[in-house]
Amino acid sequence: MGTLAARPLPKWIMQRYSQLWNKYKDRSLEHDEISKILGEKHASIILCYLKKNGWVEVALNPDDTRKRNYVLKSPEKAVEEMAK
């Protein structure tokens, strides 16, 4: 699966990304961990924006392929990709 080059995010999504980055950095996360920070209602929407704009990588969980693992792209890498 290829990774998307990062694109600018709406301010409200960037704020949620910052919450996640400050707590987890580039650690592999499951949906339930993300939901604890962002709230169950908003986690899926925010993950969709992050994925669509290239700020998160998604992979199957090796222990349970019904689940996904999410890894945030560093802000430096995302800005570098946007500059290209």
N, CA, C and O atoms as CSV, one atom per row, in Angstrom:
chain,resi,resn,atom,element,x,y,z
A,1,MET,N,N,0.840,-1.168,0.000
A,1,MET,CA,C,0.000,0.000,0.000
A,1,MET,C,C,0.888,1.235,0.000
A,1,MET,O,O,1.745,1.365,0.874
A,2,GLY,N,N,0.711,2.135,-0.943
A,2,GLY,CA,C,1.513,3.351,-1.030
A,2,GLY,C,C,0.997,4.416,-0.087
A,2,GLY,O,O,-0.163,4.400,0.325
A,3,THR,N,N,1.870,5.329,0.244
A,3,THR,CA,C,1.467,6.421,1.121
A,3,THR,C,C,1.206,7.667,0.299
A,3,THR,O,O,1.875,7.927,-0.701
A,4,LEU,N,N,0.243,8.412,0.729
A,4,LEU,CA,C,-0.101,9.656,0.060
A,4,LEU,C,C,0.806,10.771,0.539
A,4,LEU,O,O,1.228,10.787,1.695
A,5,ALA,N,N,1.104,11.707,-0.357
A,5,ALA,CA,C,1.823,12.910,0.055
A,5,ALA,C,C,0.854,13.762,0.863
A,5,ALA,O,O,-0.319,13.884,0.510
A,6,ALA,N,N,1.338,14.340,1.925
A,6,ALA,CA,C,0.484,15.137,2.811
A,6,ALA,C,C,-0.007,16.401,2.110
A,6,ALA,O,O,0.699,17.009,1.305
A,7,ARG,N,N,-1.222,16.767,2.441
A,7,ARG,CA,C,-1.837,18.008,1.969
A,7,ARG,C,C,-2.308,18.787,3.182
A,7,ARG,O,O,-2.475,18.205,4.254
A,8,PRO,N,N,-2.526,20.092,3.041
A,8,PRO,CA,C,-2.985,20.898,4.183
A,8,PRO,C,C,-4.297,20.365,4.767
A,8,PRO,O,O,-5.141,19.821,4.055
A,9,LEU,N,N,-4.438,20.536,6.067
A,9,LEU,CA,C,-5.637,20.099,6.776
A,9,LEU,C,C,-6.463,21.297,7.217
A,9,LEU,O,O,-5.920,22.373,7.468
A,10,PRO,N,N,-7.787,21.111,7.310
A,10,PRO,CA,C,-8.603,22.166,7.925
A,10,PRO,C,C,-8.140,22.377,9.372
A,10,PRO,O,O,-7.633,21.452,10.008
A,11,LYS,N,N,-8.315,23.576,9.875
A,11,LYS,CA,C,-7.833,23.923,11.212
A,11,LYS,C,C,-8.374,22.980,12.290
A,11,LYS,O,O,-7.624,22.567,13.174
A,12,TRP,N,N,-9.656,22.636,12.230
A,12,TRP,CA,C,-10.246,21.789,13.267
A,12,TRP,C,C,-9.669,20.377,13.245
A,12,TRP,O,O,-9.574,19.734,14.290
A,13,ILE,N,N,-9.283,19.888,12.070
A,13,ILE,CA,C,-8.646,18.571,11.978
A,13,ILE,C,C,-7.205,18.679,12.475
A,13,ILE,O,O,-6.722,17.783,13.168
A,14,MET,N,N,-6.526,19.752,12.133
A,14,MET,CA,C,-5.147,19.949,12.586
A,14,MET,C,C,-5.078,19.993,14.111
A,14,MET,O,O,-4.127,19.478,14.699
A,15,GLN,N,N,-6.058,20.591,14.747
A,15,GLN,CA,C,-6.089,20.630,16.210
A,15,GLN,C,C,-6.185,19.213,16.789
A,15,GLN,O,O,-5.520,18.900,17.777
A,16,ARG,N,N,-7.004,18.366,16.179
A,16,ARG,CA,C,-7.149,16.976,16.661
A,16,ARG,C,C,-5.882,16.178,16.378
A,16,ARG,O,O,-5.446,15.380,17.208
A,17,TYR,N,N,-5.292,16.396,15.204
A,17,TYR,CA,C,-4.013,15.750,14.887
A,17,TYR,C,C,-2.974,16.115,15.951
A,17,TYR,O,O,-2.237,15.251,16.427
A,18,SER,N,N,-2.919,17.390,16.319
A,18,SER,CA,C,-1.956,17.856,17.321
A,18,SER,C,C,-2.172,17.173,18.664
A,18,SER,O,O,-1.208,16.831,19.349
A,19,GLN,N,N,-3.428,16.973,19.047
A,19,GLN,CA,C,-3.721,16.254,20.285
A,19,GLN,C,C,-3.124,14.843,20.232
A,19,GLN,O,O,-2.474,14.394,21.176
A,20,LEU,N,N,-3.355,14.163,19.119
A,20,LEU,CA,C,-2.842,12.799,18.968
A,20,LEU,C,C,-1.320,12.785,18.925
A,20,LEU,O,O,-0.686,11.967,19.591
A,21,TRP,N,N,-0.731,13.693,18.143
A,21,TRP,CA,C,0.729,13.718,17.998
A,21,TRP,C,C,1.401,14.003,19.347
A,21,TRP,O,O,2.396,13.364,19.687
A,22,ASN,N,N,0.871,14.946,20.107
A,22,ASN,CA,C,1.463,15.288,21.401
A,22,ASN,C,C,1.437,14.118,22.380
A,22,ASN,O,O,2.331,13.983,23.215
A,23,LYS,N,N,0.428,13.286,22.279
A,23,LYS,CA,C,0.312,12.152,23.206
A,23,LYS,C,C,1.048,10.913,22.706
A,23,LYS,O,O,1.713,10.236,23.490
A,24,TYR,N,N,0.938,10.603,21.408
A,24,TYR,CA,C,1.412,9.315,20.889
A,24,TYR,C,C,2.595,9.382,19.928
A,24,TYR,O,O,3.263,8.373,19.704
A,25,LYS,N,N,2.865,10.557,19.357
A,25,LYS,CA,C,3.905,10.691,18.318
A,25,LYS,C,C,3.614,9.706,17.177
A,25,LYS,O,O,2.483,9.633,16.696
A,26,ASP,N,N,4.632,8.949,16.744
A,26,ASP,CA,C,4.444,8.047,15.602
A,26,ASP,C,C,4.263,6.585,16.027
A,26,ASP,O,O,4.617,5.667,15.287
A,27,ARG,N,N,3.718,6.386,17.206
A,27,ARG,CA,C,3.429,5.044,17.701
A,27,ARG,C,C,2.227,4.451,16.956
A,27,ARG,O,O,1.303,5.183,16.601
A,28,SER,N,N,2.227,3.159,16.720
A,28,SER,CA,C,1.103,2.487,16.086
A,28,SER,C,C,-0.082,2.461,17.052
A,28,SER,O,O,0.057,2.044,18.202
A,29,LEU,N,N,-1.239,2.905,16.583
A,29,LEU,CA,C,-2.428,3.028,17.428
A,29,LEU,C,C,-3.599,2.262,16.850
A,29,LEU,O,O,-3.699,2.067,15.639
A,30,GLU,N,N,-4.474,1.834,17.725
A,30,GLU,CA,C,-5.741,1.245,17.305
A,30,GLU,C,C,-6.839,2.291,17.476
A,30,GLU,O,O,-6.664,3.294,18.168
A,31,HIS,N,N,-7.949,2.037,16.843
A,31,HIS,CA,C,-9.077,2.977,16.853
A,31,HIS,C,C,-9.521,3.312,18.269
A,31,HIS,O,O,-9.824,4.469,18.559
A,32,ASP,N,N,-9.566,2.331,19.149
A,32,ASP,CA,C,-10.055,2.602,20.500
A,32,ASP,C,C,-9.136,3.548,21.272
A,32,ASP,O,O,-9.614,4.336,22.087
A,33,GLU,N,N,-7.831,3.484,21.029
A,33,GLU,CA,C,-6.896,4.418,21.674
A,33,GLU,C,C,-7.146,5.842,21.183
A,33,GLU,O,O,-7.122,6.797,21.960
A,34,ILE,N,N,-7.387,5.964,19.884
A,34,ILE,CA,C,-7.651,7.272,19.289
A,34,ILE,C,C,-8.983,7.824,19.801
A,34,ILE,O,O,-9.110,9.022,20.058
A,35,SER,N,N,-9.959,6.949,19.944
A,35,SER,CA,C,-11.273,7.364,20.444
A,35,SER,C,C,-11.208,7.900,21.860
A,35,SER,O,O,-11.986,8.785,22.216
A,36,LYS,N,N,-10.295,7.384,22.680
A,36,LYS,CA,C,-10.159,7.866,24.060
A,36,LYS,C,C,-9.742,9.330,24.087
A,36,LYS,O,O,-10.156,10.080,24.972
A,37,ILE,N,N,-8.926,9.737,23.124
A,37,ILE,CA,C,-8.457,11.119,23.070
A,37,ILE,C,C,-9.480,12.024,22.376
A,37,ILE,O,O,-9.784,13.113,22.864
A,38,LEU,N,N,-10.004,11.571,21.245
A,38,LEU,CA,C,-10.853,12.427,20.410
A,38,LEU,C,C,-12.343,12.275,20.679
A,38,LEU,O,O,-13.134,13.125,20.271
A,39,GLY,N,N,-12.727,11.222,21.349
A,39,GLY,CA,C,-14.144,10.931,21.547
A,39,GLY,C,C,-14.635,9.984,20.467
A,39,GLY,O,O,-14.300,10.134,19.292
A,40,GLU,N,N,-15.417,9.028,20.868
A,40,GLU,CA,C,-15.902,7.981,19.957
A,40,GLU,C,C,-16.610,8.564,18.741
A,40,GLU,O,O,-16.458,8.064,17.626
A,41,LYS,N,N,-17.381,9.618,18.962
A,41,LYS,CA,C,-18.191,10.203,17.895
A,41,LYS,C,C,-17.335,10.800,16.775
A,41,LYS,O,O,-17.742,10.779,15.614
A,42,HIS,N,N,-16.152,11.332,17.108
A,42,HIS,CA,C,-15.359,12.064,16.131
A,42,HIS,C,C,-14.168,11.294,15.567
A,42,HIS,O,O,-13.622,11.681,14.534
A,43,ALA,N,N,-13.767,10.233,16.213
A,43,ALA,CA,C,-12.536,9.534,15.828
A,43,ALA,C,C,-12.561,9.073,14.370
A,43,ALA,O,O,-11.598,9.304,13.639
A,44,SER,N,N,-13.623,8.439,13.944
A,44,SER,CA,C,-13.685,7.920,12.572
A,44,SER,C,C,-13.634,9.033,11.534
A,44,SER,O,O,-12.977,8.894,10.502
A,45,ILE,N,N,-14.323,10.131,11.804
A,45,ILE,CA,C,-14.333,11.261,10.870
A,45,ILE,C,C,-12.930,11.854,10.751
A,45,ILE,O,O,-12.455,12.126,9.648
A,46,ILE,N,N,-12.280,12.050,11.879
A,46,ILE,CA,C,-10.943,12.652,11.882
A,46,ILE,C,C,-9.938,11.723,11.220
A,46,ILE,O,O,-9.088,12.182,10.458
A,47,LEU,N,N,-10.019,10.427,11.495
A,47,LEU,CA,C,-9.118,9.475,10.845
A,47,LEU,C,C,-9.319,9.462,9.338
A,47,LEU,O,O,-8.356,9.329,8.583
A,48,CYS,N,N,-10.551,9.597,8.902
A,48,CYS,CA,C,-10.841,9.649,7.465
A,48,CYS,C,C,-10.161,10.863,6.829
A,48,CYS,O,O,-9.524,10.730,5.785
A,49,TYR,N,N,-10.284,12.038,7.439
A,49,TYR,CA,C,-9.613,13.244,6.944
A,49,TYR,C,C,-8.096,13.068,6.921
A,49,TYR,O,O,-7.441,13.409,5.936
A,50,LEU,N,N,-7.542,12.535,8.008
A,50,LEU,CA,C,-6.097,12.360,8.093
A,50,LEU,C,C,-5.593,11.402,7.019
A,50,LEU,O,O,-4.554,11.641,6.404
A,51,LYS,N,N,-6.325,10.328,6.799
A,51,LYS,CA,C,-5.929,9.357,5.780
A,51,LYS,C,C,-6.039,9.968,4.377
A,51,LYS,O,O,-5.122,9.841,3.566
A,52,LYS,N,N,-7.157,10.624,4.103
A,52,LYS,CA,C,-7.400,11.221,2.784
A,52,LYS,C,C,-6.348,12.277,2.443
A,52,LYS,O,O,-5.998,12.456,1.276
A,53,ASN,N,N,-5.847,12.972,3.462
A,53,ASN,CA,C,-4.875,14.042,3.247
A,53,ASN,C,C,-3.435,13.626,3.504
A,53,ASN,O,O,-2.537,14.467,3.516
A,54,GLY,N,N,-3.209,12.331,3.709
A,54,GLY,CA,C,-1.853,11.812,3.813
A,54,GLY,C,C,-1.134,12.056,5.128
A,54,GLY,O,O,0.097,12.068,5.155
A,55,TRP,N,N,-1.865,12.250,6.221
A,55,TRP,CA,C,-1.247,12.520,7.525
A,55,TRP,C,C,-1.190,11.284,8.411
A,55,TRP,O,O,-0.626,11.341,9.503
A,56,VAL,N,N,-1.755,10.183,7.972
A,56,VAL,CA,C,-1.737,8.942,8.753
A,56,VAL,C,C,-1.608,7.769,7.785
A,56,VAL,O,O,-2.159,7.790,6.684
A,57,GLU,N,N,-0.872,6.747,8.216
A,57,GLU,CA,C,-0.770,5.515,7.448
A,57,GLU,C,C,-1.613,4.458,8.144
A,57,GLU,O,O,-1.639,4.381,9.372
A,58,VAL,N,N,-2.297,3.648,7.355
A,58,VAL,CA,C,-3.201,2.643,7.884
A,58,VAL,C,C,-2.730,1.271,7.427
A,58,VAL,O,O,-2.392,1.074,6.260
A,59,ALA,N,N,-2.712,0.317,8.371
A,59,ALA,CA,C,-2.319,-1.054,8.053
A,59,ALA,C,C,-3.211,-2.012,8.842
A,59,ALA,O,O,-3.799,-1.637,9.856
A,60,LEU,N,N,-3.302,-3.238,8.367
A,60,LEU,CA,C,-4.045,-4.254,9.099
A,60,LEU,C,C,-3.313,-4.592,10.386
A,60,LEU,O,O,-2.084,-4.637,10.421
A,61,ASN,N,N,-4.073,-4.827,11.433
A,61,ASN,CA,C,-3.512,-5.270,12.698
A,61,ASN,C,C,-3.046,-6.712,12.505
A,61,ASN,O,O,-3.848,-7.556,12.106
A,62,PRO,N,N,-1.772,-7.021,12.776
A,62,PRO,CA,C,-1.265,-8.381,12.536
A,62,PRO,C,C,-1.919,-9.440,13.428
A,62,PRO,O,O,-1.925,-10.621,13.081
A,63,ASP,N,N,-2.465,-9.027,14.567
A,63,ASP,CA,C,-3.102,-9.978,15.479
A,63,ASP,C,C,-4.578,-10.207,15.176
A,63,ASP,O,O,-5.127,-11.255,15.517
A,64,ASP,N,N,-5.216,-9.242,14.543
A,64,ASP,CA,C,-6.642,-9.331,14.235
A,64,ASP,C,C,-6.906,-8.508,12.976
A,64,ASP,O,O,-7.008,-7.283,13.044
A,65,THR,N,N,-7.015,-9.167,11.845
A,65,THR,CA,C,-7.127,-8.453,10.566
A,65,THR,C,C,-8.455,-7.721,10.384
A,65,THR,O,O,-8.643,-7.037,9.378
A,66,ARG,N,N,-9.371,-7.850,11.330
A,66,ARG,CA,C,-10.594,-7.043,11.287
A,66,ARG,C,C,-10.311,-5.622,11.741
A,66,ARG,O,O,-11.078,-4.705,11.447
A,67,LYS,N,N,-9.205,-5.440,12.461
A,67,LYS,CA,C,-8.850,-4.139,13.016
A,67,LYS,C,C,-7.755,-3.476,12.190
A,67,LYS,O,O,-7.048,-4.131,11.426
A,68,ARG,N,N,-7.632,-2.165,12.359
A,68,ARG,CA,C,-6.615,-1.397,11.654
A,68,ARG,C,C,-5.671,-0.753,12.670
A,68,ARG,O,O,-6.064,-0.435,13.793
A,69,ASN,N,N,-4.435,-0.573,12.255
A,69,ASN,CA,C,-3.457,0.188,13.034
A,69,ASN,C,C,-3.184,1.488,12.296
A,69,ASN,O,O,-3.106,1.506,11.067
A,70,TYR,N,N,-3.041,2.564,13.037
A,70,TYR,CA,C,-2.819,3.892,12.482
A,70,TYR,C,C,-1.495,4.436,12.997
A,70,TYR,O,O,-1.202,4.356,14.190
A,71,VAL,N,N,-0.695,4.991,12.086
A,71,VAL,CA,C,0.574,5.617,12.463
A,71,VAL,C,C,0.566,7.036,11.907
A,71,VAL,O,O,0.464,7.237,10.696
A,72,LEU,N,N,0.674,8.017,12.798
A,72,LEU,CA,C,0.685,9.420,12.376
A,72,LEU,C,C,2.000,9.771,11.698
A,72,LEU,O,O,3.072,9.330,12.114
A,73,LYS,N,N,1.896,10.561,10.663
A,73,LYS,CA,C,3.081,11.090,9.994
A,73,LYS,C,C,3.576,12.282,10.803
A,73,LYS,O,O,2.768,13.065,11.303
A,74,SER,N,N,4.884,12.431,10.939
A,74,SER,CA,C,5.413,13.553,11.718
A,74,SER,C,C,5.061,14.878,11.036
A,74,SER,O,O,4.966,14.937,9.810
A,75,PRO,N,N,4.868,15.932,11.822
A,75,PRO,CA,C,4.556,17.236,11.229
A,75,PRO,C,C,5.658,17.700,10.278
A,75,PRO,O,O,5.373,18.299,9.242
A,76,GLU,N,N,6.915,17.426,10.628
A,76,GLU,CA,C,8.029,17.833,9.767
A,76,GLU,C,C,7.964,17.150,8.406
A,76,GLU,O,O,8.167,17.778,7.367
A,77,LYS,N,N,7.677,15.847,8.434
A,77,LYS,CA,C,7.590,15.102,7.171
A,77,LYS,C,C,6.410,15.592,6.336
A,77,LYS,O,O,6.524,15.734,5.119
A,78,ALA,N,N,5.289,15.846,6.985
A,78,ALA,CA,C,4.094,16.316,6.263
A,78,ALA,C,C,4.359,17.677,5.616
A,78,ALA,O,O,4.001,17.892,4.458
A,79,VAL,N,N,4.980,18.593,6.356
A,79,VAL,CA,C,5.280,19.926,5.806
A,79,VAL,C,C,6.261,19.806,4.641
A,79,VAL,O,O,6.124,20.485,3.623
A,80,GLU,N,N,7.247,18.933,4.810
A,80,GLU,CA,C,8.218,18.715,3.733
A,80,GLU,C,C,7.529,18.212,2.468
A,80,GLU,O,O,7.854,18.662,1.369
A,81,GLU,N,N,6.585,17.288,2.610
A,81,GLU,CA,C,5.858,16.755,1.451
A,81,GLU,C,C,4.977,17.824,0.809
A,81,GLU,O,O,4.823,17.850,-0.412
A,82,MET,N,N,4.402,18.699,1.620
A,82,MET,CA,C,3.545,19.761,1.070
A,82,MET,C,C,4.373,20.769,0.282
A,82,MET,O,O,3.859,21.398,-0.643
A,83,ALA,N,N,5.638,20.930,0.631
A,83,ALA,CA,C,6.492,21.898,-0.035
A,83,ALA,C,C,6.933,21.416,-1.432
A,83,ALA,O,O,7.364,22.216,-2.262
A,84,LYS,N,N,6.822,20.123,-1.674
A,84,LYS,CA,C,7.258,19.571,-2.971
A,84,LYS,C,C,6.302,19.908,-4.075
A,84,LYS,O,O,6.522,19.520,-5.222
